[in-house]
């Protein structure tokens, strides 16, 4: 179907009004109407995660109510399903020249929501970039053997343990002089937890963006070029195994603790060179593009479902099946297609939801939030650049950039303004809704 013709016929009166106010207003109105959800769905086979959950979450929840954590039900899934649902709240924008108005549904801020994730990702990325000082950085990856991964499902405090073992390993492995230690020289790095592989399996690993420098208590910076990978791999292995054993003893049941320690002995013999650790230097570090690329890649996961919606191929509600694909690392030319019941697909996704208050991105050393050591050094990205990019994250500007229309440009040519009194805010937190347009 030609959506342009469809929109022009269905909304001819509205478009006629817009045309009287100039070509800019007309094109804006035509683009806005063409991006309405029901219009976009006419020629699209796109299947959203929200669509799958709306159809099958109620039955899934009924079957598994006693096993679901509150962080899954309230904070992520159900808030995502109700994202921009006008019955749950909206902001009321009205035109000062005519009787037209626009209702903007409240966003959910859930990691599972594809419409909220874009802004959340960019915001996270800028928060990372604004901390980085102007020195070379490395991108490390710390990963665990397949045998250890099932323990994370059974004992979630192991995710914290993974962060701590990476932090301890980096500090323990570096050759700091006695003077450096006496002067409390510290590294600066940002760590990010990823939990899933391409096939939605559990694959916990930590990405680290680390500065090639230390800063001491006198605010003196010292370049750091050498990272002892052999020692780092072995240290990471022993630190994690030791910490995990203590965590399982404290939080896990006795049989799980015993199972881990039997496996621990076998793993030490099997991985004589330590666990996988990789840390290439980021070349041309002064170029904003490279820093943004790394920060975006890592922040994207923390603000995005484990699967890209482009990899969801179809949803058959009649036969209760969903089809999706992934590309194996070892066979990139032959994507694997999975067709399964939506309940299985839902369970694959929600197990990657962390408990409330868990932080997937953590700052260490002189990049830690409580540290002021990096404040006096030139940043890799200037404050003015960060401020400008943050100003582009307002929802009106993001719609302009993405879909090429202004949601607050009325068909009469005037700009709509927020009327907070006519807005529906269930939590009555009207002070928080100064117009973000």
C-alpha positions, 0 to 999 in steps of 0.5 A, a space after each residue: 500500500 502507498 502510505 502517502 496516498 493513504 494518509 492524504 486521503 484519510 487526513 485530507 482536511 487536516 493536511 488542507 489546513 496545514 497547506 494554507 500555512 506554508 510548505 514547511 507546515 504541510 510537510 511536517 504534518 504529512 510526515 507526522 501523520 505518516 509516522 503514526 503507529 497504525 500507518 507505519 504498520 501497514 507496510 511493515 513486518 516489524 515485530 516489537 518486543 512490546 508487541 510480544 509481551 502485550 500478547 503473551 505476558 499475562 499468560 506467562 505471568 500467570 504460570 510463573 508468578 511465584 518465580 518472578 522477581 519484582 524488578 522483572 514485573 514492575 520496573 521493566 516488563 509492565 512499565 514497558 508494556 504501558 509505555 506512553 499509554 495515555 491511560 497511565 498519564 500524559 502531558 497536555 500540549 495546546 495550541 495558542 492560536 487554534 483548538 488543536 492539542 497534543 497528548 504526549 504519553 509518559 515514557 517508562 525508562 525501562 531497559 526493555 523499551 526500544 523507544 526509551 532505550 535510544 535516549 537512555 543509551 545516548 545519555 549513558 554514553 555522554 555520562 561516560 565520555 564527560 569523565 574521560 581525561 585526555 590520555 590514551 585508553 584501552 578497551 579490556 574484556 574479562 570473560 569466564 569459562 562456559 562451565 562457570 556461567 550457570 552459577 550466576 542464574 542460581 546466585 545473582 550476587 556473583 555479578 557483584 563478585 565479577 565486578 570486584 574481581 576485575 577491580 582487584 585484578 587490575 590493581 593487583 597486577 600492575 607494577 606500581 613503585 613503592 613511591 606510587 603506592 605511598 602516594 596512593 596512585 590510582 587507576 581510572 576506569 569504567 566497567 560495564 557488565 554484559 550478561 548475554 551472548 548472541 543466542 541469548 544465552 548467559 555469557 557474563 563478561 566485563 568490558 573495561 575502558 581504562 586510562 593509560 595513566 595513574 593520578 596520585 593524592 597530590 594530583 600528579 599524573 603518570 603515564 601507564 603503558 604496560 599491562 602484564 596480560 599473563 599475570 592479569 589473566 591468572 590473577 583474574 582467575 584466582 581472584 574470581 574463584 576465591 571471591 565466588 567461593 566466599 559468595 556462594 558459601 554466604 548466599 548459596 545452598 550447601 550443595 551449590 557451594 560444594 559443586 562449585 568448589 569441586 569444579 574450581 579445582 578442575 578449572 585451575 588445572 584446565 586453565 593454566 594460563 588463566 581466564 580470557 582477558 583482552 585489552 587492545 589500545 584504542 588508536 587515535 584516542 584524541 578523535 571524538 569518534 573513537 571515544 564515542 564509538 566505544 562508549 556508545 557500544 558499551 552503553 548501548 547494552 545497558 539501555 537495550 534489550 538483549 536482542 535487537 528488534 531487527 532480529 525478531 522475524 515474525 510473531 504468529 499469535 494464532 499458533 503461538 510461535 515467535 521466530 528470531 535469529 542470531 549470527 554465531 561468532 564462529 559462522 558469521 555467514 550462516 545465521 541461525 533461526 529459532 522458532 519457539 513458543 513466546 513463553 520460552 522467548 520471554 523467559 530468555 529475555 527476562 532472566 537478563 533483568 537485574 535486581 532493583 538497584 543493581 548498577 551495570 556500569 561502575 566507575 573506579 579509581 579516579 573516575 569514581 563518582 566520589 573522586 575529584 582527582 580527574 577534575 583538574 585535567 583536560 577532558 577528552 571531550 569538552 564540557 561545551 560539547 557534552 552540554 550541546 549533545 545533552 541538549 539534543 536529547 530532548 524528546 522533541 529534538 530527537 523526534 526531529 532528528 529521527 523522524 524528521 517532524 516537529 511534534 509540537 508544530 501545529 497544523 495552523 503553523 503555531 507552536 504548541 505549549 505545555 499546559 501542566 494543569 490539563 496534564 494527567 500525572 498519576 503521581 502528581 509530581 507536576 514539578 518534575 514535568 517542566 517542558 522537555 521540548 
